[in-house]
Amino acid sequence: MFTAAILAKEKVISLSELQRNPSKALDADIVRIVRNGKEIGVFLSKEEFEDFIEEHLPLKSGFSKELKAIVKKSKKAKKIPLGKIL
C-alpha cells in the first residue's frame, strides 16, 4: 500500500483522549496513541490487522490454511487470543 494511502487512514490521539472517549478515539483504521509527545501504542482495525498479517508474516507451509481457519473461527466467537494467530 502507498504511504499516502496509509497516512490518510491514520489518526494520532493523546492517551487522555483515548481514556475520555474510547469509541470516538478509535474510529480510524490506524490510531497512534501518544503520551507526553511520545508514541506508546497503535490500534489497528480488524481489516488493517489482517492486511498486516498477510503482507508481513512469511507464509510458511500450512500457515495460510491455519490463518484462514482461525479467522473463520474468530468470526463465530468474536474473540481470539493473539497468541493463537502468531
Backbone torsions as a table, in degrees:
resi	resn	phi	psi	omega
1	MET	NA	144.4	-179.6
2	PHE	-71.3	148.0	-179.4
3	THR	-58.1	-41.5	-179.5
4	ALA	-62.4	-39.1	178.7
5	ALA	-66.5	-37.8	177.7
6	ILE	-66.4	-46.6	-179.3
7	LEU	-62.1	-31.6	178.8
8	ALA	-66.9	-26.4	-179.9
9	LYS	-89.5	-6.3	-170.2
10	GLU	-96.2	148.1	178.8
11	LYS	-138.5	142.5	177.9
12	VAL	-117.0	127.5	-179.9
13	ILE	-134.8	160.8	176.7
14	SER	-85.0	160.7	177.6
15	LEU	-61.2	-38.6	180.0
16	SER	-65.4	-35.0	175.2
17	GLU	-62.4	-42.7	179.3
18	LEU	-61.8	-42.9	-178.6
19	GLN	-68.3	-36.1	-178.9
20	ARG	-68.3	-45.1	-174.5
21	ASN	-148.5	80.4	-175.4
22	PRO	-58.3	-41.9	-176.6
23	SER	-65.8	-37.4	177.4
24	LYS	-72.8	-38.5	-177.7
25	ALA	-65.6	-32.0	-175.3
26	LEU	-101.9	33.9	-176.6
27	ASP	-92.4	12.6	177.8
28	ALA	-114.8	165.2	179.1
29	ASP	-68.1	-35.5	178.8
30	ILE	-131.9	123.5	-178.8
31	VAL	-126.0	119.8	176.3
32	ARG	-95.5	132.8	-179.6
33	ILE	-105.1	128.8	179.3
34	VAL	-121.5	148.0	174.6
35	ARG	-136.4	125.1	-178.7
36	ASN	54.2	38.9	176.9
37	GLY	78.9	1.6	179.8
38	LYS	-113.7	136.3	178.2
39	GLU	-70.7	128.1	-178.9
40	ILE	-116.5	-10.3	179.6
41	GLY	-176.0	167.8	179.5
42	VAL	-139.3	133.9	172.4
43	PHE	-107.4	137.0	177.4
44	LEU	-118.4	142.7	172.6
45	SER	-66.3	165.0	179.6
46	LYS	-56.5	-43.8	-178.7
47	GLU	-65.2	-43.3	179.0
48	GLU	-64.3	-39.7	178.9
49	PHE	-62.8	-45.6	179.3
50	GLU	-63.2	-40.3	176.6
51	ASP	-61.9	-42.5	179.4
52	PHE	-60.6	-47.0	179.8
53	ILE	-58.4	-48.0	-177.7
54	GLU	-63.6	-37.9	-175.1
55	GLU	-84.2	-28.5	-168.8
56	HIS	-113.1	-16.8	177.8
57	LEU	-95.2	131.1	178.2
58	PRO	-63.6	134.1	-178.2
59	LEU	-86.1	89.9	177.4
60	LYS	-72.3	169.2	-178.4
61	SER	-56.0	123.4	177.3
62	GLY	84.9	-12.2	-176.8
63	PHE	-64.0	-41.7	-178.7
64	SER	-61.0	-44.6	178.8
65	LYS	-64.4	-43.1	-179.8
66	GLU	-62.4	-43.1	179.5
67	LEU	-62.9	-43.7	178.7
68	LYS	-61.9	-40.3	178.9
69	ALA	-64.9	-40.5	179.3
70	ILE	-66.4	-43.2	178.4
71	VAL	-62.1	-43.2	178.8
72	LYS	-61.4	-44.1	179.2
73	LYS	-65.2	-38.9	-177.8
74	SER	-67.9	-29.3	178.0
75	LYS	-64.8	-33.2	178.4
76	LYS	-78.3	-43.6	-174.4
77	ALA	-86.2	-22.6	-178.2
78	LYS	72.1	-13.1	177.7
79	LYS	-137.0	143.9	177.2
80	ILE	-153.6	132.0	179.5
81	PRO	-64.5	139.3	180.0
82	LEU	-59.5	-34.5	179.8
83	GLY	-59.2	-29.5	178.3
84	LYS	-72.1	-29.0	179.5
85	ILE	-77.4	-42.5	-177.2
86	LEU	-91.3	NA	NA
